[in-house]
Amino acid sequence: MTKFKLTTVLFLAAILSITACKKDEENNDDNTDSSTLKTGTVTLSKSEMYKDDWVYFSFASGKEVNGIDSTNFNSRTDWDIAFHSRLGRTNGGNSGVGNAGVFDTEITDYSSIIHVDTNLLMSDTTVQLITGIGNMGPTYKTVAGNTTFDSAFDVDYTQHPPTYTATKNTFVLRTADGKYAKIQIQSYFDEYGKSGHITFKYAYQTNGSTDLK
């Protein structure tokens, strides 16, 4: 092989090697550059009316958490938020051993909420759960919950049964293990129009950042 041909071959081989290395680097970047913001929409099961029966949800799994009831909810760390009809609770304060809290931004433009101000988050205290309807009106039981969720629905008590219309306010939350999320309750109904099924969309930041974009 002549000196010219050998030089040409070596030059082409070097170009191919550099190109291959760049492709490998691009592939590695694709594998590691994954978003830490997880999003979804969920429709929860229906809680049993007039009983202290809540539906619990975990942002980490994106699913309901089974096996939780009124006897063990405040000792479990595997749930973040729960609903009973229009009442809500988070895993913190009176409701649990977690570090959860919630704040109502009162903003319906969900996409505009891109940050959590941790100073505004409120821990759970108590709420009033209806345990029955008698001749004198409803009876109540004081249970752990977060009154922040009182603004999640506009309730029309002139209807029988009362109607619940989601305000579409965006709520920001801290989860049981100290991560952050936002939710917007979409409806009080499932896809078949059955009432009592809370439907909400969420964005959950898995890396612990307060940024929700």
Long-range contacts (C-beta under 8 A, 24 or more apart in sequence): 36-205, 36-206, 36-207, 36-209, 37-203, 37-204, 37-205, 37-206, 37-212, 37-213, 38-62, 38-203, 38-204, 38-206, 39-201, 39-202, 39-203, 39-204, 40-201, 40-202, 41-186, 41-199, 41-200, 41-201, 41-202, 42-199, 42-200, 42-201, 42-202, 43-190, 43-191, 43-197, 43-198, 43-199, 44-83, 44-197, 44-198, 44-199, 45-197, 46-194, 46-196, 46-197, 47-83, 47-84, 47-85, 47-196, 49-85, 49-196, 50-130, 50-131, 50-132, 51-131, 52-84, 52-129, 52-141, 52-143, 53-84, 54-82, 54-83, 54-84, 54-89, 55-82, 55-83, 55-84, 55-198, 56-81, 56-82, 57-81, 57-82, 57-83, 59-175, 59-179, 59-181, 59-202, 59-204, 60-175, 60-177, 60-179, 60-204, 60-206, 62-204, 70-143, 73-144, 74-144, 77-176, 77-177, 78-176, 79-176, 80-173, 80-175, 80-176, 80-181, 81-173, 81-183, 83-149, 83-198, 84-129, 84-145, 85-130, 85-196, 86-149, 86-152, 86-153, 86-155, 86-164, 86-188, 87-127, 87-129, 87-145, 87-149, 88-145, 88-146, 88-148, 88-149, 88-152, 89-124, 89-127, 89-144, 89-145, 89-146, 90-123, 90-124, 90-146, 90-173, 90-174, 90-176, 91-175, 91-176, 92-123, 92-124, 92-174, 92-176, 93-123, 93-124, 93-125, 93-144, 93-146, 94-123, 94-124, 94-125, 94-126, 94-144, 94-145, 95-124, 95-144, 95-145, 95-146, 96-124, 96-144, 96-176, 97-176, 98-175, 98-176, 98-177, 99-174, 99-175, 99-176, 99-177, 99-178, 100-124, 100-173, 100-174, 100-175, 100-176, 101-173, 101-174, 102-146, 102-148, 102-149, 102-171, 102-172, 102-173, 102-174, 103-148, 103-171, 103-172, 103-173, 104-148, 104-149, 104-151, 104-152, 104-169, 104-170, 104-171, 105-169, 105-170, 105-171, 105-172, 106-151, 106-169, 107-169, 107-170, 108-167, 108-168, 108-169, 108-170, 108-184, 109-170, 110-168, 110-170, 110-182, 110-184, 110-201, 113-170, 113-172, 113-182, 113-212, 114-211, 114-212, 114-213, 115-210, 115-211, 115-212, 115-213, 116-172, 116-173, 116-174, 116-180, 116-182, 116-210, 116-212, 117-172, 117-210, 118-174, 118-210, 120-172, 121-172, 121-173, 121-174, 122-146, 122-148, 152-185, 153-185, 153-188, 161-195, 164-188, 164-195, 172-212, 175-204, 178-208, 179-204, 179-205, 179-206, 179-207, 179-208, 180-204, 180-205, 180-208, 180-209, 180-210, 180-212, 181-205, 181-212, 182-212
